Amino acid sequence: MEKDSAFIYSTLFQDYKFHQNHPFNQLRVELTYDLLKEMKALNESDIVAPRLATDEELALVHDRKYINAVKLAGKNKLDPEEALLFGLGTEDTPVFPNMHEASSRLVGGTLTAVDAVMEGKVLHAANFGGGLHHGFRGKASGFCIYNDSSVAIKYIQEKYQAKVLYVDTDAHHGDGVQWTFYDDPTVCTVSIHETGRYLFPGTGQVTERGTGQGYGYSFNIPLDAFTEDDSWLDAYRQTLSEVAAFFKPDVIITQNGTDAHYYDPLTHLSASMAIYHEIPKLAHEIAHTYCQGRWIAVGGGGYDIWRVVPRAWSLIWMEMKQLKLPEQLPDVWLEKWQKEAPVTLPKNWYDANDLYKPIPRRQEIEEKNSLTVTKALYPIRKT
C-alpha cells in the first residue's frame, strides 16, 4: 500500500455553484483544504484529482431522461416548465451553466475515492465535494442534482460485490440514498438527523425500515429539535456500534453533513464541535473492526461555511491520518480568511461552553431521543 489515505480535491469543485446567495457554497471545501495545508496535515502526495463520472455510471442510479435534462438545462436549452418536472429551476436547485459537468465531477470524485480504497491503494479516502444525498433517480432535490453516494454504492456492488454500510450524520434525512436501496439487503443505511416534523425533507421516521428483502436494513434516528451533544453522541454511538455488529459490512461510507451544529442557519439542533471530534473516531474503529480499514468519507450539508465546516471536515482527515491536532487553528489561515468572512472565525478546535443559553427542555429531549434509539434498534436487539 502506497499511502494510508487519499484526499480527493480540485478547485473545479467550485463550479457546482447555484448563485452567489445560495446557502450551498463549495468554498467550504477550499477552506477545509487550505486549513489542512496550513497545518501541514495535507501533502501533495495525499491529493488525488477527481474524474468526471460517465453517463453509464450516473445511469446506475439516475434515469437517462433526467441526465439528458440536466445536460440541456446547463446549456440553457431546457424549457423552464419541463425543467420543474425534474426538480430543476426551483428555489433549492436553480439551473446554472454547465451543471451536468460540475455535478458529474462531484460524483466522479466519490468514485475516485471508491476505487482508491477498494483497489487497496489506500485504506481511507475523503471527498468533501460529495455527499449530495437528496438526489433521486429522476429528480433533483435539496441542493442535490446527482446523488454521488447512491451512484458510488451501486458502483461498489457491480464492480466489487461488497456489502456497504452507509452512515449519514447530516441534520437532514438521507432520503435519496435510503430509497435507492430500500429493498436491498446488501446495503444498510443509517441516518441520524433532526426530526422531519420541522425540517426538510420530512422523512426518516423510525418506522422506515426497508421493504421486501431489504426490510430491517434501514435505520433512522430522528432526533428532537434542540438536541445537544451528549444526547446526539449517545444516539450515534449506540446505533452505529450495534448496526455494524449486526450487518458486518465490507466497506463503510460516511456522509458528513455538519449542519447539526448550533451555528447552522438551516437547522434546529444544538450540537457543538464536540460531536465532530467523536464522529470520525467511531467510524474509523468500525472500518478497522469489520472492513479491513475500508472507509470512504464524503461531505454533505453544512451552511456555516466559516466557523463550522472547515473545522469539522479537517477533523475527519486528521482521524484518517492519525495526526495530532495543534492547540489552535493556524494564525496564517485565520488571518487569510478573516478578511472575507462575515463572522469572527474561531481560534480553537472546540467551542466555548457558553455557546448558547441552556435548553429549557433538555431532560425531556434526552428521554425522547433515548426512546427513539430503543425503537430504531429493537429489531436487532430482540434477536
C-alpha positions in Angstrom: 0.0 0.0 0.0 1.5 3.3 -1.1 -0.3 5.5 1.5 -3.0 5.2 4.1 -5.4 7.9 2.9 -6.4 9.9 -0.2 -7.8 13.4 -0.2 -9.9 14.0 -3.4 -9.8 17.6 -4.3 -10.0 20.1 -7.2 -10.6 23.8 -7.5 -13.2 22.8 -10.1 -15.5 21.7 -7.2 -16.3 25.4 -7.1 -18.1 25.1 -10.4 -21.0 23.5 -8.6 -22.5 26.9 -7.7 -26.2 27.8 -7.9 -25.8 31.5 -7.3 -24.0 34.0 -5.1 -26.6 34.0 -2.3 -27.4 30.3 -2.3 -26.7 28.6 1.1 -24.9 25.7 -0.6 -21.3 27.0 -1.2 -18.4 24.8 -2.2 -16.0 27.4 -0.9 -16.2 25.4 2.3 -14.2 22.6 0.5 -11.4 25.1 -0.3 -11.5 26.4 3.3 -11.0 22.9 4.6 -8.2 22.1 2.1 -6.4 25.3 3.0 -6.8 24.8 6.7 -5.2 21.3 6.4 -2.4 22.6 4.2 -1.6 25.4 6.7 -1.4 22.7 9.5 1.0 20.7 7.3 -1.5 17.9 7.6 -2.1 17.5 3.9 0.8 16.7 1.5 0.8 16.8 -2.3 1.1 13.1 -2.3 -2.2 12.8 -0.4 -4.2 14.7 -3.0 -5.9 12.9 -5.9 -7.8 14.8 -8.6 -11.4 13.8 -9.2 -12.5 12.5 -12.6 -15.9 13.0 -14.3 -18.4 10.3 -13.8 -19.5 8.8 -17.1 -23.2 8.8 -18.3 -23.1 5.0 -17.8 -22.0 5.4 -14.2 -24.6 8.1 -13.5 -27.2 5.8 -15.0 -26.5 3.2 -12.4 -28.9 5.3 -10.3 -30.3 8.1 -12.4 -32.8 7.9 -15.3 -31.3 8.7 -18.8 -34.0 11.2 -19.5 -33.1 13.0 -16.3 -29.4 13.0 -17.1 -30.2 14.5 -20.6 -32.4 17.1 -18.9 -29.6 18.2 -16.7 -27.3 18.5 -19.7 -29.8 20.6 -21.6 -30.6 22.8 -18.5 -26.9 23.6 -18.1 -26.8 24.8 -21.7 -30.0 26.9 -21.2 -31.8 24.6 -23.7 -34.5 23.1 -21.4 -37.9 24.7 -21.2 -38.4 26.0 -17.7 -41.7 24.2 -17.2 -40.2 20.9 -18.3 -37.2 21.6 -16.0 -39.6 21.8 -13.0 -40.7 18.2 -13.7 -37.1 17.2 -13.0 -36.8 19.4 -9.9 -34.6 21.8 -11.8 -35.0 25.6 -11.7 -36.6 25.5 -8.2 -35.5 27.8 -5.3 -33.5 24.9 -3.9 -31.8 23.7 -7.1 -31.7 26.6 -9.6 -30.2 26.0 -13.0 -26.6 27.1 -13.6 -24.2 26.9 -16.5 -22.6 23.5 -17.2 -24.4 21.9 -14.3 -24.1 18.4 -15.7 -20.3 18.7 -15.9 -20.0 20.2 -12.4 -22.3 17.6 -10.9 -20.6 14.7 -12.7 -17.3 15.8 -11.2 -18.6 15.6 -7.7 -19.9 12.1 -8.4 -16.6 11.2 -10.1 -14.7 12.4 -7.0 -16.6 9.9 -4.9 -16.0 7.1 -7.4 -12.3 8.1 -7.4 -12.3 7.6 -3.7 -14.1 4.3 -4.0 -11.6 2.9 -6.5 -8.6 4.1 -4.4 -10.0 2.2 -1.3 -11.5 -0.9 -3.0 -8.4 -1.5 -5.1 -6.2 -1.3 -2.0 -4.3 1.8 -2.9 -5.3 3.4 0.4 -7.2 2.4 3.5 -9.3 5.6 3.6 -10.4 8.3 1.2 -12.2 11.6 1.6 -14.2 13.5 -1.0 -15.7 16.5 0.8 -17.1 17.8 -2.5 -19.6 14.9 -2.4 -22.4 13.8 0.0 -25.3 15.1 -2.1 -27.8 12.7 -0.5 -31.1 14.1 -1.7 -30.8 13.4 -5.4 -33.4 10.9 -6.8 -33.5 8.7 -9.8 -35.3 11.2 -12.0 -35.3 14.4 -9.9 -33.1 17.0 -8.2 -33.9 17.8 -4.7 -32.5 19.8 -1.7 -29.4 21.3 -3.4 -28.6 17.9 -4.9 -28.6 17.2 -8.7 -26.8 13.8 -8.9 -26.6 11.5 -5.8 -22.9 10.6 -5.6 -23.3 8.3 -2.6 -26.0 6.2 -4.3 -24.0 6.0 -7.5 -20.9 5.0 -5.6 -22.8 2.3 -3.7 -24.2 0.8 -6.9 -20.7 1.0 -8.4 -19.3 -0.9 -5.5 -22.0 -3.5 -5.8 -21.3 -4.1 -9.5 -17.5 -3.8 -9.6 -16.5 -5.2 -6.2 -19.5 -7.2 -5.0 -19.2 -5.8 -1.5 -21.7 -5.1 1.3 -21.9 -1.4 2.1 -22.8 0.3 5.4 -23.9 3.9 4.7 -23.9 6.2 7.7 -25.4 9.7 7.4 -25.0 12.2 10.2 -26.4 15.2 8.3 -29.1 17.1 10.1 -31.4 16.4 7.1 -32.6 12.8 6.5 -30.5 10.9 3.8 -33.7 10.2 1.8 -32.2 9.8 -1.7 -29.8 7.1 -0.6 -32.3 5.3 1.6 -35.0 5.0 -1.0 -32.5 3.8 -3.7 -31.6 0.8 -1.5 -34.8 0.4 0.4 -35.3 -3.2 -0.8 -31.6 -4.3 -0.9 -30.3 -6.4 2.0 -26.6 -5.9 0.8 -26.8 -2.2 1.7 -27.5 -1.0 5.2 -28.4 2.7 5.6 -28.2 4.6 8.9 -29.4 8.2 9.2 -29.2 10.3 12.3 -31.0 13.5 11.7 -33.3 16.2 13.0 -36.9 15.0 13.1 -38.8 15.7 9.9 -41.6 17.4 11.8 -39.7 20.7 11.5 -37.2 20.1 8.7 -36.8 19.1 5.0 -37.3 16.5 3.6 -39.8 15.4 6.3 -38.9 11.7 6.1 -36.7 9.5 8.1 -39.1 8.1 10.7 -38.2 5.1 12.9 -40.8 3.0 11.1 -38.9 3.4 7.8 -37.1 0.0 8.0 -36.9 -1.1 4.4 -39.2 -3.3 2.2 -39.1 -6.8 0.8 -35.7 -8.4 1.2 -34.4 -5.1 2.4 -36.7 -5.0 5.4 -34.6 -4.4 8.5 -31.6 -2.8 6.7 -32.7 0.8 7.0 -32.2 2.5 10.4 -33.5 6.0 11.2 -32.9 8.1 14.3 -35.0 11.3 14.1 -33.7 13.4 16.9 -35.8 16.1 18.6 -35.1 19.8 17.8 -32.6 21.4 20.1 -30.8 18.1 20.8 -27.4 18.7 22.5 -24.0 17.0 22.3 -24.5 14.2 25.0 -27.8 13.0 23.6 -26.6 13.2 20.0 -23.5 11.2 20.7 -25.3 8.7 22.8 -27.7 8.0 19.8 -24.7 7.9 17.4 -22.6 5.5 19.5 -25.4 3.1 20.3 -26.8 3.0 16.8 -23.6 2.7 14.8 -22.0 0.1 17.1 -25.0 -2.2 17.2 -25.9 -1.8 13.5 -22.3 -2.5 12.4 -22.1 -5.6 14.6 -25.4 -6.8 13.1 -24.6 -6.1 9.4 -20.8 -6.7 9.4 -20.1 -4.6 6.3 -17.2 -4.9 3.8 -16.9 -1.1 3.4 -18.2 1.9 5.2 -19.3 5.2 3.6 -19.9 8.1 5.9 -21.8 11.2 4.8 -20.6 14.0 7.0 -23.0 16.9 6.9 -22.1 19.4 9.6 -25.5 21.1 9.9 -26.3 19.6 13.3 -24.2 22.4 14.8 -25.9 25.2 16.7 -24.5 27.8 14.3 -26.1 26.2 11.3 -28.7 28.6 9.8 -30.9 26.0 8.3 -31.5 23.5 11.1 -32.6 23.4 14.8 -30.2 21.1 16.6 -27.8 22.4 19.3 -24.7 20.3 18.9 -21.2 21.8 19.2 -17.9 20.9 17.7 -17.6 18.2 20.3 -19.7 15.8 18.2 -17.4 16.3 15.2 -14.4 15.2 17.3 -16.2 11.9 18.0 -18.0 11.1 14.8 -14.9 10.1 12.8 -13.3 8.1 15.7 -16.1 5.6 15.8 -16.4 5.4 12.0 -12.6 4.7 11.9 -13.0 2.0 14.5 -15.8 0.3 12.7 -13.8 0.4 9.4 -10.9 -1.5 11.0 -13.1 -3.9 13.0 -15.3 -5.1 10.1 -14.0 -3.6 6.8 -10.2 -4.2 6.9 -10.0 -0.4 7.2 -12.0 0.4 4.1 -13.6 3.8 4.8 -14.9 6.4 2.4 -15.9 9.8 3.7 -18.0 12.4 1.8 -19.2 15.8 2.6 -22.8 16.9 2.8 -24.8 19.7 4.3 -23.2 22.5 6.3 -24.2 26.1 5.8 -22.0 27.9 8.3 -19.1 27.5 6.0 -16.7 29.7 8.0 -16.9 28.6 11.7 -18.1 25.0 11.4 -17.4 23.1 8.2 -13.6 23.6 7.9 -13.0 22.5 11.5 -15.4 19.5 11.3 -14.1 18.2 8.0 -10.5 18.7 9.0 -11.1 16.5 12.0 -12.1 13.6 9.7 -8.9 13.9 7.7 -6.8 14.2 10.9 -8.5 11.0 12.2 -7.9 9.1 9.0 -4.2 10.1 9.1 -4.0 9.6 12.9 -2.4 13.1 13.2 -2.3 15.2 16.4 -4.3 18.4 16.4 -2.4 21.6 17.1 -3.5 23.6 20.1 -5.3 26.2 17.9 -6.1 26.8 14.3 -3.2 28.3 12.4 -2.8 32.1 12.6 -2.0 32.2 8.9 -5.3 30.6 8.0 -7.2 32.8 10.3 -5.6 36.0 9.0 -6.1 35.0 5.4 -9.8 34.1 5.6 -11.0 36.6 8.3 -10.7 39.2 5.6 -13.5 37.5 3.7 -15.6 36.0 6.5 -18.7 37.9 7.6 -18.3 36.4 11.1 -15.5 36.1 13.6 -13.5 33.0 12.9 -12.9 30.6 15.9 -9.3 30.1 17.0 -10.0 26.9 18.9 -11.0 23.4 17.8 -13.7 23.1 20.5 -16.5 25.6 21.1 -16.8 27.6 24.3 -19.1 26.1 26.9 -21.4 29.1 26.8 -22.1 28.7 23.0 -25.8 29.1 23.7 -28.2 29.6 26.6 -29.3 26.5 28.5 -32.0 24.5 26.7 -35.2 24.5 28.9 -36.5 21.1 27.7 -33.2 19.2 27.9 -34.3 16.3 30.0 -37.4 15.8 28.0 -35.5 15.9 24.7 -32.9 13.4 26.0 -35.6 11.0 27.2 -37.4 11.2 23.9 -34.2 10.6 21.9 -33.3 7.6 24.1 -36.7 6.1 23.4 -36.3 6.8 19.6 -33.0 4.8 19.6 -34.6 2.0 21.5 -37.4 1.8 18.9 -35.0 2.0 16.0 -32.7 -0.8 17.3 -35.5 -3.0 18.6 -35.4 -5.4 15.6 -31.8 -6.3 16.1 -31.8 -6.2 19.9 -34.6 -8.7 20.1 -32.7 -11.3 18.1 
